[in-house]
């Protein structure tokens, strides 16, 4: 038996974040990244990094707490890995295309791609080795500063949140969506220190950089996305 048809209203544009506020947030985040990079270069934050890595560990240098906490940390950190974060990004882009918001889909794709490039260039520029103070509780390669999981998870999940939060006319709903993305990315960042594969300054810089990039791209790449999709 056929069900009655229903009309579906496409999302309405018009609740995009104020570009000026986005630029201000991005500037504050990137000032933090610059300060941390300077601290790493001068060695000023070495003692704080060491203390942060050892904060919740026992004499055996293993994280304190029940074994399930370690498994949970591995599950959380996977959200910032290449496979899952890019899978979520692709799904979000596809969903935006299917509901005919090609501009927003292009903006998200540009944000994710450019963010990965920026993080990779920062790693090469700083060239910091990974910590050897505590055991690594999972495989990790490449340079340590800034944390790629922290940077890219913040850039991807916050960019997705900004795209879909724009559908709601209620500010409280938009704040909830973006706030959830921020919380998830912060959990990913914390898991990297828990697993011993990054210094605290790595993940703080990574999260600030990724968050700043998501807001910077929202302000600066919107017009480019519009031009690419209007041609």
C-alpha positions as CSV (number, residue, x, y, z in Angstrom):
1,X,0.0,0.0,0.0
2,X,1.5,3.4,-1.1
3,X,2.0,6.0,1.6
4,X,0.7,9.5,1.0
5,X,3.3,11.9,-0.4
6,X,4.8,14.7,1.6
7,X,6.3,17.9,0.6
8,X,9.9,18.4,1.7
9,X,11.2,22.0,2.2
10,X,14.8,22.5,1.3
11,X,17.0,24.2,4.0
12,X,17.1,27.9,3.8
13,X,20.4,29.8,3.6
14,X,20.8,32.9,5.8
15,X,22.2,31.8,9.2
16,X,25.8,31.8,8.3
17,X,28.2,32.8,11.0
18,X,29.2,36.5,10.9
19,X,32.5,36.7,8.9
20,X,33.9,39.4,11.2
21,X,33.3,37.2,14.3
22,X,34.7,34.2,12.5
23,X,37.9,36.1,11.6
24,X,38.2,37.3,15.2
25,X,37.9,33.8,16.6
26,X,40.4,32.5,14.0
27,X,42.9,35.3,14.9
28,X,42.7,34.5,18.6
29,X,43.2,30.7,17.9
30,X,46.2,31.3,15.6
31,X,47.8,33.7,18.1
32,X,47.7,30.7,20.5
33,X,49.3,28.4,17.9
34,X,52.1,31.0,17.3
35,X,52.7,31.3,21.1
36,X,52.9,27.6,21.5
37,X,55.2,27.2,18.5
38,X,57.5,29.8,20.0
39,X,57.5,28.0,23.4
40,X,58.4,24.7,21.7
41,X,61.2,26.4,19.7
42,X,62.7,28.0,22.8
43,X,62.2,25.0,25.1
44,X,60.2,27.3,27.4
45,X,57.3,24.8,27.8
46,X,59.3,21.6,28.2
47,X,58.7,21.2,31.9
48,X,54.9,21.8,31.5
49,X,54.8,19.3,28.7
50,X,56.5,16.7,30.8
51,X,54.3,17.3,33.8
52,X,51.2,17.0,31.5
53,X,52.3,13.7,30.1
54,X,53.0,12.3,33.6
55,X,49.9,13.8,35.3
56,X,47.7,10.8,35.5
57,X,50.2,8.0,35.3
58,X,51.6,5.6,37.9
59,X,55.1,4.3,38.6
60,X,54.8,2.0,35.5
61,X,54.0,5.1,33.3
62,X,50.7,3.6,32.4
63,X,47.5,5.8,32.6
64,X,45.6,5.5,35.8
65,X,42.1,4.0,35.9
66,X,40.2,0.9,34.7
67,X,41.3,-0.9,31.5
68,X,38.2,0.2,29.7
69,X,39.3,3.8,29.9
70,X,42.3,2.9,27.7
71,X,40.0,1.2,25.2
72,X,37.7,4.2,25.2
73,X,40.7,6.5,24.6
74,X,41.6,4.4,21.5
75,X,38.0,4.6,20.2
76,X,37.8,8.3,20.7
77,X,41.2,9.0,19.1
78,X,40.0,7.0,16.0
79,X,37.4,9.8,15.4
80,X,40.4,12.0,14.5
81,X,42.1,9.4,12.3
82,X,42.3,9.6,8.6
83,X,39.6,7.0,7.8
84,X,36.8,8.1,10.1
85,X,37.1,11.9,9.9
86,X,37.3,11.8,6.1
87,X,34.4,9.4,5.9
88,X,32.3,11.7,8.0
89,X,33.4,14.6,5.8
90,X,32.5,12.8,2.6
91,X,29.1,11.8,4.0
92,X,28.5,15.4,5.0
93,X,29.5,16.7,1.6
94,X,27.3,14.1,-0.1
95,X,24.3,15.1,2.1
96,X,24.8,18.8,1.3
97,X,24.9,18.0,-2.5
98,X,21.8,15.8,-2.3
99,X,19.8,18.6,-0.7
100,X,21.1,21.0,-3.4
101,X,23.4,23.1,-1.2
102,X,26.4,22.8,-3.5
103,X,27.9,26.0,-2.2
104,X,28.0,24.7,1.4
105,X,29.3,21.3,0.1
106,X,32.1,23.0,-1.8
107,X,33.0,25.2,1.2
108,X,33.2,22.1,3.4
109,X,35.4,20.3,0.9
110,X,37.7,23.3,0.6
111,X,38.0,23.6,4.4
112,X,38.9,20.0,5.0
113,X,41.4,19.8,2.1
114,X,43.2,23.1,2.8
115,X,43.2,22.3,6.6
116,X,45.1,19.1,6.0
117,X,47.6,20.9,3.9
118,X,48.1,23.6,6.5
119,X,48.6,21.1,9.3
120,X,51.1,19.1,7.2
121,X,53.1,22.3,6.4
122,X,53.2,23.3,10.1
123,X,54.5,19.8,11.1
124,X,57.3,20.2,8.6
125,X,58.1,23.8,9.7
126,X,58.4,22.9,13.4
127,X,59.8,19.4,13.0
128,X,59.3,18.3,16.6
129,X,59.8,14.6,17.5
130,X,57.2,12.7,19.3
131,X,57.5,12.3,23.1
132,X,59.6,9.4,24.5
133,X,58.8,10.1,28.1
134,X,56.0,7.5,28.4
135,X,55.2,4.4,26.3
136,X,53.2,4.9,23.2
137,X,49.9,3.0,23.6
138,X,49.2,2.9,19.9
139,X,51.2,3.3,16.7
140,X,51.9,6.9,15.6
141,X,54.3,8.3,13.0
142,X,55.4,11.6,11.6
143,X,56.2,14.8,13.4
144,X,54.6,15.7,16.7
145,X,53.7,19.5,16.5
146,X,50.9,20.2,16.0
147,X,48.8,17.1,16.5
148,X,47.3,16.1,13.2
149,X,44.4,14.3,15.0
150,X,43.6,17.4,17.0
151,X,44.0,19.8,14.1
152,X,42.0,17.8,11.5
153,X,39.3,16.6,13.8
154,X,38.6,20.2,14.9
155,X,38.7,21.5,11.4
156,X,36.5,18.7,10.0
157,X,33.9,18.4,12.8
158,X,33.5,22.2,13.4
159,X,33.2,22.8,9.6
160,X,30.5,20.2,9.4
161,X,28.7,21.7,12.3
162,X,28.9,25.2,10.8
163,X,27.4,23.9,7.6
164,X,24.5,22.1,9.2
165,X,23.9,24.6,12.0
166,X,23.0,27.1,9.4
167,X,19.7,25.3,8.8
168,X,18.2,26.3,12.1
169,X,16.8,29.8,12.8
170,X,17.2,29.2,16.5
171,X,20.5,30.4,17.9
172,X,20.4,27.9,20.7
173,X,20.2,25.0,18.3
174,X,23.1,26.4,16.2
175,X,25.2,26.8,19.4
176,X,24.4,23.3,20.5
177,X,25.5,21.8,17.1
178,X,28.8,23.7,17.0
179,X,29.3,23.1,20.8
180,X,29.0,19.4,20.3
181,X,31.6,19.4,17.5
182,X,33.9,21.4,19.7
183,X,33.5,18.9,22.6
184,X,34.1,15.9,20.3
185,X,37.3,17.5,18.9
186,X,38.5,18.3,22.4
187,X,38.0,14.7,23.4
188,X,40.1,13.6,20.4
189,X,42.8,16.0,21.4
190,X,42.9,14.8,25.0
191,X,43.1,11.1,23.9
192,X,46.4,11.8,22.1
193,X,48.1,12.8,25.4
194,X,46.4,9.9,27.2
195,X,47.9,7.5,24.7
196,X,51.3,9.0,25.1
197,X,51.8,9.9,21.4
198,X,51.7,13.7,21.8
199,X,52.8,16.4,24.3
200,X,50.0,18.6,25.7
201,X,51.3,21.6,23.7
202,X,51.0,19.5,20.5
203,X,47.3,18.8,21.0
204,X,46.5,22.3,22.3
205,X,48.1,23.9,19.3
206,X,46.5,21.3,17.0
207,X,43.0,22.0,18.4
208,X,43.5,25.8,18.3
209,X,44.8,25.6,14.7
210,X,42.0,23.3,13.5
211,X,39.3,25.4,15.2
212,X,40.8,28.6,13.9
213,X,41.1,27.1,10.4
214,X,37.4,26.1,10.4
215,X,36.3,29.6,11.3
216,X,38.9,31.3,9.0
217,X,37.7,29.2,6.0
218,X,34.1,30.0,6.8
219,X,34.9,33.6,6.4
220,X,37.4,33.6,3.6
221,X,36.5,30.6,1.4
222,X,32.7,31.2,1.2
223,X,33.0,33.5,-1.9
224,X,35.4,31.0,-3.6
225,X,32.9,28.2,-3.0
226,X,30.1,30.3,-4.4
227,X,32.0,31.1,-7.5
228,X,33.0,27.5,-8.1
229,X,29.4,26.3,-7.8
230,X,27.8,29.1,-9.7
231,X,29.8,28.5,-12.8
